[in-house]
Amino acid sequence: MSKESNIPKSWVWSNLGEITLTSTKTNSKKEKSDNEFLYIDINAVDNDSFKITAPKLYTWSSAPSRAQQIVKENDIVFSTVRPYLKNIAFVGKKFHDEIASTGFSVIRPILINSKYVFYYVLSNKFINEVNSLAKGTSYPAVTNKVVFNQKIPIPPLNEQQRIVDKIEELISDLDNGLAHLKLVQSQLRIYRQALLKSAFEGKLTKEWRKANSPELARDLLNKIKEERLSNYESELKNWNIALLEWKKSEKKTSRPRKPKFIEFYNYKKDEINTSIPESWTYASLNDLSDLITDGTHHTPQYTESGIKFISVKDVFNEKVNFENCKYISEETHEKLIERCNPEKGDLLITKSGTIGRLAIVPDEKFSLFVSVALIKLSTANLFLNTRWIYYSVKYHVAGLNIDRDIKGGVLKNYHLEDLRNVKILLCSISEQNEIIRLLDSQLSYVDNVEERISSEIRKAETLRQSILSKAFKGELVDQNAKDESTSDLLKRIKLEKKKYQETKLQEKKKAPKRMKKTKTTLLDVIENNFSRENFTYSELKDQCDLSYKEIKTQLFELLENGEKLKSSFDSTTEEIKYSYTP
């Protein structure tokens, strides 16, 4: 073994780009509009089995602008967006000559065992190297260049096959075990949702109501309304006093903001489920909240220490986790909490990227980023159990169809207005407490089982990565001195690539001559690749051969002179996004 390279002496390191062919692109304008094809985008890939499981059928007349890459049998598709999610798949015979999104790097090995490359791409070593070069905050992505510049250890061709055979032998039982664990995990999710459904349809406490005759939820809602009105009148009185003082102070500070009264939503008959218990009623989440807002839309200046700053990544396992959070200064915090001030007993819900993770605010001082929404429940907490609202929102989120119900393209965002309109079922406080007691008891058991399953899944993934790590260090199978030398293999690859490129060049020369076209403009690139889609500057740059100066000049001209191209700042991804409407 060579300590420097950590691979056997008979192996060599190579760039991925040196052992692969460039993928072929199609031109939708040359295709018959009614021809059908299977479209492989990120949603088509199962990142547990690493297979293409849900391709979409399109005709070229309705094809997405990103449907451009022709895939071949034995290709590997590697998502360049959020590489750590491992949206990677091996292309089987079924998908030969189908079309993949430009959101993938299409890896096409030449004279190299494709499965060997596939398993290396799945290894943490490869993923971590690529991910370290991703750019963007909530929408980290890499370019094709980054992917194909990665190093890969190359053993002799015969040894590649022995390694693949051994990997598949070892992970076969592992995958079977994982499939069973994930089936149980899925069944627990179904049980959890069924339990919540039973609770919020009143079935869980049907016998309890017969024995206890609880108060009407309408009376409870009226108490909340009265308290809210009283609070508003008090705030209005204080505002009038502050306004008078402000006028006397020669208006050197900003004008005090007038408090806003939140009107209660009156549900119509056709909006009410008549199957709920008679003592129950409906209210919107907005009716029960003093305020529903989100964190700052601008990235603050971070500090080494100070006040904790929380984003979507810090809300998981039903709590706020401060272990890996960022920090801001006390001064910045004081400015941010003027608009969004999380206090003990309030509710948090993640609204961008990973949607619907919930946590009740602990007794801790912190500020929020835009990816987390804050539901302030000061008034409602006087009359309701906070965990009732928590479970109500949890039940709502579990029933969401992200593609159908959540707005946004690749990056989904749960809008505050939609959150305010969430319908909450109300029952008496005594029945709330009984339901929460039953849910806490039964769901804690489910949580424990799920945690054990998750632990086993993590162990299985660790074992998988251990197998891959040994495989690509040359420790999984023996080397054979009779195998063709790797240097000879690389020479053959180089010659084969040269032949391939020469053949392509000859085909291009033999193609019917067309009238000389003017140089491709930036508008051509946008129309061919991003029509009706949001895109970033880096994505635009990847799709054209224009110089930086040409791109910059033409981009500014298009923005200034036309209504078709627009730009906006995406505070979630911290990038400028462009949109083009033909």
C-alpha positions as CSV (number, residue, x, y, z in Angstrom):
1,M,0.0,0.0,0.0
2,S,1.1,3.5,-0.7
3,K,0.7,5.7,2.4
4,E,0.6,8.8,0.3
5,S,-2.3,7.8,-1.9
6,N,-3.9,5.2,0.4
7,I,-4.4,2.8,-2.5
8,P,-2.6,-0.3,-3.8
9,K,0.5,0.3,-5.9
10,S,-1.2,-1.2,-8.9
11,W,-3.9,1.4,-8.8
12,V,-3.8,5.1,-9.9
13,W,-5.7,8.2,-9.2
14,S,-7.6,9.8,-12.1
15,N,-10.0,12.6,-12.6
16,L,-13.6,11.5,-13.2
17,G,-13.6,13.6,-16.4
18,E,-10.7,11.6,-17.8
19,I,-12.5,8.3,-17.7
20,T,-15.9,9.5,-18.9
21,L,-17.5,10.7,-22.1
22,T,-19.5,13.9,-22.4
23,S,-23.2,13.3,-22.3
24,T,-25.3,14.0,-25.4
25,K,-27.7,16.9,-25.5
26,T,-30.9,17.1,-27.5
27,N,-32.4,20.1,-29.2
28,S,-36.2,20.2,-28.5
29,K,-36.8,22.4,-31.5
30,K,-35.7,19.6,-33.8
31,E,-37.9,17.0,-32.2
32,K,-41.4,16.2,-33.3
33,S,-43.8,18.0,-30.9
34,D,-46.0,15.0,-30.4
35,N,-43.1,12.5,-29.7
36,E,-43.2,11.1,-26.1
37,F,-40.3,10.5,-23.8
38,L,-39.7,9.7,-20.1
39,Y,-38.3,12.7,-18.2
40,I,-35.9,12.1,-15.3
41,D,-35.7,14.9,-12.8
42,I,-34.6,14.9,-9.2
43,N,-38.1,13.9,-8.0
44,A,-37.8,10.8,-10.3
45,V,-34.9,9.4,-8.2
46,D,-35.3,7.4,-5.0
47,N,-32.4,8.3,-2.8
48,D,-32.8,5.3,-0.6
49,S,-32.6,2.6,-3.4
50,F,-30.6,4.9,-5.8
51,K,-32.9,4.0,-8.6
52,I,-35.1,5.9,-11.1
53,T,-38.6,5.2,-9.8
54,A,-40.9,8.0,-10.8
55,P,-40.1,9.4,-14.3
56,K,-42.7,11.6,-15.9
57,L,-44.1,11.1,-19.4
58,Y,-43.9,14.2,-21.7
59,T,-44.3,15.2,-25.3
60,W,-41.8,17.7,-26.7
61,S,-44.5,20.3,-27.0
62,S,-45.0,20.3,-23.2
63,A,-41.4,19.4,-22.1
64,P,-39.7,21.4,-19.3
65,S,-36.9,23.6,-20.6
66,R,-34.4,21.5,-18.5
67,A,-35.3,18.3,-20.4
68,Q,-32.1,18.3,-22.5
69,Q,-29.7,15.4,-21.6
70,I,-30.0,12.1,-23.4
71,V,-29.1,9.2,-21.0
72,K,-27.8,5.8,-22.0
73,E,-27.8,2.4,-20.3
74,N,-25.1,2.2,-17.6
75,D,-24.9,6.0,-17.2
76,I,-25.0,7.4,-13.7
77,V,-27.1,10.5,-12.9
78,F,-25.8,12.7,-10.1
79,S,-27.9,15.6,-8.8
80,T,-25.8,18.8,-8.6
81,V,-28.3,20.4,-6.2
82,R,-27.8,19.6,-2.5
83,P,-25.3,16.8,-3.3
84,Y,-25.5,15.6,0.3
85,L,-29.1,14.3,-0.3
86,K,-27.6,11.7,-2.7
87,N,-30.1,11.9,-5.5
88,I,-28.0,9.5,-7.5
89,A,-29.2,6.6,-9.7
90,F,-27.8,4.0,-12.1
91,V,-29.5,4.1,-15.5
92,G,-30.9,0.7,-16.5
93,K,-31.8,-0.6,-19.9
94,K,-35.4,0.6,-19.4
95,F,-34.3,4.3,-19.5
96,H,-31.8,4.0,-22.4
97,D,-32.2,7.1,-24.7
98,E,-34.6,8.8,-22.4
99,I,-34.2,12.4,-21.2
100,A,-32.7,13.8,-18.0
101,S,-32.8,17.2,-16.4
102,T,-29.8,19.6,-16.7
103,G,-30.0,19.5,-12.9
104,F,-27.9,16.2,-13.2
105,S,-24.4,15.5,-14.1
106,V,-24.6,12.6,-16.5
107,I,-21.6,10.3,-15.8
108,R,-20.8,8.0,-18.7
109,P,-17.7,5.8,-18.0
110,I,-15.7,4.6,-21.0
111,L,-13.8,1.2,-20.7
112,I,-14.4,1.4,-16.9
113,N,-16.9,-0.7,-15.0
114,S,-19.9,1.6,-14.6
115,K,-21.0,-0.1,-11.4
116,Y,-17.6,0.5,-9.9
117,V,-17.9,4.2,-10.7
118,F,-21.5,4.2,-9.4
119,Y,-20.5,2.8,-6.0
120,Y,-17.6,5.2,-5.7
121,V,-20.0,8.1,-6.4
122,L,-22.1,6.8,-3.5
123,S,-19.3,6.8,-1.1
124,N,-19.0,9.5,1.6
125,K,-15.5,10.4,0.4
126,F,-16.9,11.5,-3.0
127,I,-20.0,13.1,-1.6
128,N,-18.2,15.1,1.1
129,E,-15.6,16.3,-1.4
130,V,-18.3,17.5,-3.8
131,N,-20.5,19.0,-1.1
132,S,-17.6,21.0,0.3
133,L,-17.5,22.9,-3.0
134,A,-21.2,23.6,-3.2
135,K,-22.3,27.3,-3.3
136,G,-25.5,28.8,-1.9
137,T,-27.1,28.6,1.6
138,S,-30.5,27.0,1.5
139,Y,-30.0,25.9,-2.1
140,P,-26.4,24.6,-2.3
141,A,-25.3,23.4,-5.7
142,V,-22.2,22.5,-7.7
143,T,-21.4,22.7,-11.4
144,N,-20.6,19.8,-13.8
145,K,-17.0,21.0,-13.7
146,V,-16.8,20.4,-9.9
147,V,-18.2,16.9,-10.3
148,F,-15.9,15.8,-13.2
149,N,-12.8,17.3,-11.5
150,Q,-13.1,14.9,-8.6
151,K,-10.5,12.2,-8.2
152,I,-11.3,8.5,-8.4
153,P,-9.0,5.6,-7.7
154,I,-8.7,3.3,-10.7
155,P,-7.8,-0.4,-10.2
156,P,-7.2,-2.9,-13.1
157,L,-10.4,-3.7,-15.0
158,N,-10.7,-7.3,-13.8
159,E,-10.3,-6.1,-10.2
160,Q,-13.1,-3.5,-10.7
161,Q,-15.5,-6.4,-11.5
162,R,-14.3,-8.4,-8.4
163,I,-14.8,-5.3,-6.2
164,V,-18.4,-4.7,-7.6
165,D,-19.2,-8.4,-7.1
166,K,-18.0,-8.3,-3.5
167,I,-19.8,-5.0,-2.7
168,E,-23.1,-6.4,-4.1
169,E,-22.6,-9.6,-2.1
170,L,-22.1,-7.8,1.1
171,I,-24.8,-5.2,0.8
172,S,-27.5,-7.5,-0.5
173,D,-28.5,-8.7,2.9
174,L,-28.0,-5.2,4.2
175,D,-30.5,-3.8,1.7
176,N,-33.0,-6.5,2.5
177,G,-32.8,-5.6,6.2
178,L,-33.1,-1.9,5.4
179,A,-36.2,-2.5,3.3
180,H,-37.9,-4.2,6.2
181,L,-36.9,-1.4,8.6
182,K,-38.2,1.2,6.3
183,L,-41.5,-0.7,5.8
184,V,-42.0,-0.7,9.6
185,Q,-41.0,3.0,9.7
186,S,-43.7,3.7,7.0
187,Q,-46.3,1.7,9.0
188,L,-45.5,3.7,12.1
189,R,-46.0,7.0,10.2
190,I,-49.4,5.7,9.0
191,Y,-50.4,4.7,12.6
192,R,-49.3,8.1,13.9
193,Q,-51.4,9.9,11.4
194,A,-54.4,7.6,12.0
195,L,-54.1,8.3,15.8
196,L,-54.0,12.1,15.2
197,K,-57.0,11.7,12.8
198,S,-58.9,9.9,15.5
199,A,-58.0,12.5,18.1
200,F,-59.1,15.5,15.9
201,E,-62.3,13.9,14.8
202,G,-63.3,13.4,18.4
203,K,-63.3,9.6,18.2
204,L,-60.5,9.2,20.7
205,T,-62.5,10.8,23.5
206,K,-66.0,9.8,22.5
207,E,-66.6,7.8,25.7
208,W,-64.9,10.5,27.8
209,R,-67.3,13.2,26.6
210,K,-70.3,11.0,27.6
211,A,-69.0,10.7,31.1
212,N,-67.8,14.3,31.6
213,S,-70.2,16.7,29.7
214,P,-67.5,19.3,28.7
215,E,-68.1,23.0,28.2
216,L,-68.8,24.3,24.7
217,A,-65.7,25.2,22.7
218,R,-67.7,28.3,21.4
219,D,-67.6,29.7,24.9
220,L,-63.8,29.1,25.0
221,L,-63.4,30.9,21.7
222,N,-65.5,33.8,22.9
223,K,-63.2,34.2,26.0
224,I,-60.2,34.3,23.6
225,K,-61.9,37.0,21.5
226,E,-62.8,39.1,24.6
227,E,-59.2,38.9,25.9
228,R,-57.8,39.8,22.5
229,L,-60.1,42.8,22.2
230,S,-59.1,43.9,25.7
231,N,-55.4,43.6,24.8
232,Y,-56.0,45.6,21.6
233,E,-57.8,48.4,23.4
234,S,-54.9,48.6,25.9
235,E,-52.3,48.6,23.1
236,L,-54.3,51.3,21.3
237,K,-54.3,53.4,24.5
238,N,-50.6,53.1,24.9
239,W,-50.0,53.9,21.3
240,N,-52.0,57.1,21.5
241,I,-49.8,58.2,24.5
242,A,-46.6,57.2,22.6
243,L,-47.9,59.1,19.5
244,L,-48.4,62.3,21.5
245,E,-45.0,62.0,23.1
246,W,-43.5,61.4,19.6
247,K,-45.1,64.6,18.2
248,K,-43.8,66.6,21.2
249,S,-40.3,65.2,20.6
250,E,-40.0,67.0,17.3
251,K,-40.3,63.6,15.5
252,K,-36.6,62.7,15.8
253,T,-37.3,59.0,16.2
254,S,-39.5,56.8,14.0
255,R,-43.3,57.2,14.3
256,P,-44.8,54.6,16.7
257,R,-46.5,51.8,14.8
258,K,-50.3,51.7,15.3
259,P,-51.4,48.3,16.7
260,K,-53.5,46.2,14.3
261,F,-56.6,44.3,15.4
262,I,-56.9,40.8,13.8
263,E,-60.5,40.2,12.7
264,F,-61.8,36.7,13.5
265,Y,-62.7,34.5,10.6
266,N,-66.3,33.3,10.6
267,Y,-66.6,29.9,9.0
268,K,-69.5,29.3,6.6
269,K,-71.7,26.2,6.9
270,D,-70.1,24.5,3.9
271,E,-66.6,25.0,5.5
272,I,-67.6,23.1,8.6
273,N,-67.3,19.4,9.0
274,T,-70.6,18.4,10.5
275,S,-69.2,15.1,11.7
276,I,-67.2,16.7,14.5
277,P,-68.7,16.6,18.1
278,E,-71.4,19.1,18.8
279,S,-69.4,20.7,21.6
280,W,-66.4,21.4,19.3
281,T,-65.9,24.3,16.9
282,Y,-63.4,25.7,14.4
283,A,-61.0,28.6,14.5
284,S,-58.2,29.7,12.1
285,L,-54.7,29.6,13.5
286,N,-54.7,33.3,13.0
287,D,-57.7,33.6,15.3
288,L,-55.8,31.9,18.1
289,S,-52.5,33.7,17.6
290,D,-51.4,37.1,18.7
291,L,-49.0,37.2,15.7
292,I,-47.8,34.9,13.0
293,T,-44.6,36.1,11.4
294,D,-41.2,34.8,10.3
295,G,-37.6,35.7,11.0
296,T,-35.4,38.3,9.4
297,H,-35.3,38.3,5.6
298,H,-31.7,39.5,5.6
299,T,-28.6,37.6,6.7
300,P,-27.2,39.3,9.7
301,Q,-23.6,39.8,10.6
302,Y,-22.5,36.7,12.5
303,T,-20.3,36.8,15.6
304,E,-18.2,34.2,17.3
305,S,-20.4,34.3,20.4
306,G,-23.4,36.3,21.6
307,I,-27.1,35.7,21.0
308,K,-28.2,32.5,19.4
309,F,-29.5,32.7,15.8
310,I,-31.8,29.9,14.6
311,S,-32.6,28.8,11.0
312,V,-34.4,25.7,9.6
313,K,-31.4,23.4,10.2
314,D,-31.7,24.0,14.0
315,V,-35.3,22.9,14.4
316,F,-35.6,19.1,14.5
317,N,-36.7,16.2,16.7
318,E,-39.5,18.5,17.9
319,K,-37.2,21.0,19.6
320,V,-34.9,23.9,19.0
321,N,-31.3,22.6,18.9
322,F,-28.6,25.2,19.7
323,E,-25.5,22.9,19.3
324,N,-24.6,24.1,15.8
325,C,-26.4,27.4,15.6
326,K,-24.9,30.7,14.6
327,Y,-24.5,33.8,16.8
328,I,-25.3,37.5,16.4
329,S,-24.6,40.5,18.6
330,E,-26.9,41.8,21.3
331,E,-27.5,45.0,19.3
332,T,-28.6,43.0,16.2
333,H,-30.8,40.8,18.3
334,E,-32.6,43.8,19.9
335,K,-33.4,45.2,16.4
336,L,-34.6,41.8,15.1
337,I,-37.0,41.1,18.0
338,E,-38.9,44.3,17.3
339,R,-40.5,42.4,14.5
340,C,-40.1,38.8,15.5
341,N,-39.6,38.0,19.2
342,P,-39.8,34.3,20.2
343,E,-40.8,33.8,23.8
344,K,-41.4,30.7,26.0
345,G,-44.5,28.9,25.0
346,D,-44.7,30.2,21.4
347,L,-44.6,27.8,18.5
348,L,-42.1,27.5,15.7
349,I,-42.6,25.9,12.3
350,T,-40.0,25.5,9.5
351,K,-41.4,27.1,6.3
352,S,-38.6,26.9,3.8
353,G,-36.6,23.9,2.4
354,T,-37.7,21.3,5.0
355,I,-41.3,22.2,5.7
356,G,-43.3,21.5,8.8
357,R,-40.8,20.7,11.6
358,L,-42.3,22.0,14.8
359,A,-41.0,23.1,18.2
360,I,-42.3,24.9,21.3
361,V,-40.1,27.8,22.2
362,P,-38.0,27.0,25.3
363,D,-36.9,29.5,28.0
364,E,-34.0,30.8,25.9
365,K,-33.1,34.0,24.2
366,F,-32.6,33.8,20.4
367,S,-33.5,35.3,17.0
368,L,-34.9,33.7,13.9
369,F,-34.0,33.5,10.2
370,V,-36.8,33.8,7.5
371,S,-36.9,30.0,7.1
372,V,-38.6,29.6,10.4
373,A,-42.1,31.0,11.2
374,L,-43.1,32.2,14.7
375,I,-46.7,31.7,16.1
376,K,-47.2,33.8,19.2
377,L,-49.7,32.3,21.6
378,S,-49.6,34.6,24.6
379,T,-53.4,35.1,24.7
380,A,-54.4,31.6,23.7
381,N,-52.1,30.1,26.3
382,L,-54.4,31.6,29.0
383,F,-57.3,29.4,27.8
384,L,-55.8,26.6,25.7
385,N,-53.1,23.9,26.2
386,T,-50.2,24.9,24.0
387,R,-49.7,21.3,23.0
388,W,-53.2,21.3,21.6
389,I,-52.1,23.9,19.0
390,Y,-48.9,22.0,18.6
391,Y,-50.7,18.7,17.8
392,S,-53.3,20.5,15.6
393,V,-50.6,22.1,13.4
394,K,-48.7,18.8,13.4
395,Y,-51.9,17.0,12.2
396,H,-52.3,19.6,9.5
397,V,-48.7,19.4,8.3
398,A,-48.9,15.6,8.1
399,G,-51.8,15.9,5.7
400,L,-50.0,18.3,3.3
401,N,-49.1,17.4,-0.2
402,I,-45.9,19.4,-0.6
403,D,-46.1,19.5,-4.4
404,R,-49.8,20.4,-4.5
405,D,-50.2,22.6,-1.4
406,I,-46.9,24.4,-1.0
407,K,-45.8,27.2,-3.3
408,G,-42.5,27.5,-5.0
409,G,-40.5,25.7,-7.7
410,V,-37.4,23.7,-6.7
411,L,-37.3,25.5,-3.4
412,K,-40.7,25.2,-1.6
413,N,-41.8,27.9,0.8
414,Y,-44.8,27.7,3.1
415,H,-46.3,31.2,2.9
416,L,-47.4,33.0,6.1
417,E,-50.9,33.7,4.7
418,D,-51.4,29.9,4.2
419,L,-50.2,29.3,7.7
420,R,-52.6,31.9,9.1
421,N,-55.5,30.2,7.3
422,V,-54.8,26.7,8.9
423,K,-58.1,25.4,10.3
424,I,-57.9,24.4,14.0
425,L,-60.5,22.3,15.8
426,L,-61.3,23.5,19.3
427,C,-62.8,21.6,22.2
428,S,-63.0,22.4,26.0
429,I,-59.7,22.7,27.9
430,S,-60.5,19.6,29.9
431,E,-61.0,17.6,26.8
432,Q,-57.8,19.0,25.3
433,N,-55.9,17.9,28.3
434,E,-57.4,14.4,28.0
435,I,-56.6,14.1,24.3
436,I,-53.0,15.3,24.9
437,R,-52.6,12.8,27.7
438,L,-53.7,10.0,25.4
439,L,-51.5,11.3,22.5
440,D,-48.5,11.8,24.6
441,S,-48.8,8.3,26.0
442,Q,-49.3,6.5,22.7
443,L,-47.0,8.6,20.6
444,S,-44.1,8.4,23.1
445,Y,-44.2,4.6,22.5
446,V,-44.2,5.2,18.7
447,D,-41.3,7.7,19.1
448,N,-39.2,5.2,21.0
449,V,-39.8,2.5,18.4
450,E,-39.0,5.0,15.6
451,E,-35.8,6.0,17.3
452,R,-34.7,2.4,17.6
453,I,-35.4,1.8,13.9
454,S,-33.6,5.1,12.9
455,S,-30.7,3.9,15.0
456,E,-30.6,0.6,13.1
457,I,-30.8,2.4,9.8
458,R,-27.9,4.6,10.8
459,K,-25.9,1.6,11.8
460,A,-26.7,-0.1,8.4
461,E,-25.6,3.1,6.5
462,T,-22.4,3.2,8.6
463,L,-21.7,-0.4,7.6
464,R,-22.4,0.3,4.0
465,Q,-20.0,3.2,4.0
466,S,-17.4,1.0,5.8
467,I,-17.7,-1.6,2.9
468,L,-17.3,1.2,0.3
469,S,-14.4,2.7,2.1
470,K,-12.5,-0.6,2.2
471,A,-13.5,-1.3,-1.4
472,F,-11.9,1.9,-2.7
473,K,-8.8,1.5,-0.5
474,G,-8.1,-1.9,-2.1
475,E,-8.9,-3.8,1.1
476,L,-12.1,-5.7,0.0
477,V,-10.6,-8.1,-2.6
478,D,-7.1,-9.4,-3.4
479,Q,-5.0,-7.9,-6.1
480,N,-3.9,-10.1,-9.0
481,A,-0.5,-9.5,-10.6
482,K,-1.9,-11.1,-13.9
483,D,-4.5,-8.3,-14.3
484,E,-3.9,-5.7,-17.1
485,S,-1.9,-2.8,-15.7
486,T,-3.9,0.3,-14.9
487,S,-1.5,2.5,-16.9
488,D,-2.3,0.4,-20.0
489,L,-6.0,0.7,-19.2
490,L,-5.8,4.5,-19.0
491,K,-3.9,4.5,-22.3
492,R,-6.7,2.6,-24.0
493,I,-9.2,4.9,-22.5
494,K,-7.3,7.9,-23.8
495,L,-7.2,6.4,-27.3
496,E,-10.9,5.4,-27.2
497,K,-11.9,8.9,-26.2
498,K,-9.8,10.3,-29.0
499,K,-11.6,8.0,-31.5
500,Y,-14.9,9.0,-30.1
501,Q,-14.2,12.7,-30.4
502,E,-12.9,12.2,-34.0
503,T,-16.0,10.3,-34.9
504,K,-18.2,13.1,-33.5
505,L,-16.2,15.6,-35.4
506,Q,-16.6,13.7,-38.7
507,E,-20.4,13.4,-38.1
508,K,-20.5,17.1,-37.6
509,K,-18.7,17.7,-40.8
510,K,-20.9,15.4,-42.8
511,A,-24.1,17.0,-41.4
512,P,-26.0,19.1,-44.0
513,K,-24.6,22.6,-44.2
514,R,-26.8,25.2,-42.7
515,M,-26.8,28.9,-43.2
516,K,-24.3,30.6,-41.1
517,K,-25.8,31.7,-37.9
518,T,-25.0,34.8,-36.0
519,K,-23.3,34.3,-32.7
520,T,-25.6,32.9,-30.0
521,T,-26.9,35.7,-27.8
522,L,-27.7,35.6,-24.1
523,L,-31.4,35.8,-25.0
524,D,-31.1,32.6,-27.1
525,V,-29.6,30.8,-24.2
526,I,-32.3,32.0,-21.8
527,E,-35.1,31.1,-24.2
528,N,-33.7,27.6,-24.9
529,N,-32.9,26.8,-21.3
530,F,-34.9,28.8,-18.8
531,S,-38.2,29.8,-20.4
532,R,-40.8,30.3,-17.6
533,E,-38.3,29.1,-14.9
534,N,-36.3,30.9,-12.2
535,F,-32.5,30.7,-12.6
536,T,-29.4,32.1,-11.1
537,Y,-26.4,33.8,-12.7
538,S,-24.2,30.7,-12.1
539,E,-26.8,28.4,-13.8
540,L,-27.0,30.9,-16.8
541,K,-23.2,31.0,-17.0
542,D,-23.0,27.1,-17.1
543,Q,-25.3,27.1,-20.2
544,C,-23.4,29.5,-22.5
545,D,-20.0,30.1,-24.0
546,L,-20.1,33.9,-23.8
547,S,-17.4,35.7,-21.9
548,Y,-18.1,37.3,-18.5
549,K,-18.1,40.8,-20.1
550,E,-20.6,39.7,-22.8
551,I,-22.9,38.0,-20.3
552,K,-22.8,41.1,-18.0
553,T,-23.5,43.6,-20.8
554,Q,-26.3,41.6,-22.4
555,L,-27.9,40.8,-19.1
556,F,-28.1,44.5,-18.1
557,E,-29.5,45.4,-21.5
558,L,-32.2,42.8,-21.2
559,L,-33.2,43.9,-17.7
560,E,-33.2,47.6,-18.7
561,N,-35.0,47.3,-22.1
562,G,-37.5,44.6,-21.8
563,E,-40.4,43.4,-19.6
564,K,-39.7,39.7,-20.3
565,L,-36.6,39.3,-18.0
566,K,-37.0,40.3,-14.3
567,S,-34.7,39.9,-11.3
568,S,-35.4,39.6,-7.6
569,F,-33.4,38.8,-4.5
570,D,-34.2,35.4,-2.9
571,S,-33.5,36.0,0.8
572,T,-33.8,32.3,1.5
573,T,-31.0,31.3,-0.9
574,E,-29.3,34.7,-0.6
575,E,-29.0,34.9,-4.4
576,I,-30.4,37.0,-7.2
577,K,-32.9,35.0,-9.2
578,Y,-33.9,35.8,-12.7
579,S,-37.2,34.9,-14.4
580,Y,-38.0,35.0,-18.1
581,T,-41.5,35.0,-19.6
582,P,-41.6,34.7,-23.4
